[in-house]
Amino acid sequence: MRYWNKQPRSCLYCARGTQLEDGTVLCVKKGLRQGDDPCRRFRYDPLKRIPPKPKALDPDRYGEEDFSL
């Protein structure tokens, strides 16, 4: 299943909107809107989504023999 099917229809991830500094979105169709407002003109843009940071490597969990050939 594709990710965009699970993505909420938020103006923050819309291809038609431009995010401003104060958390609002300037939409081509609807004008100035809040970032979490739903819209029926929503078109998902995957490049606007910021993925979560990966977890840091725990050095205590691995030993020297785990990294040798």
Secondary structure, 3 states (H helix, E strand, C coil): CCHHHCCCCEHHHECCEEECCCCEEEECCCEEEECCCECCCCCECHHHCCCCCCCCCCCCCCCHHHHCC
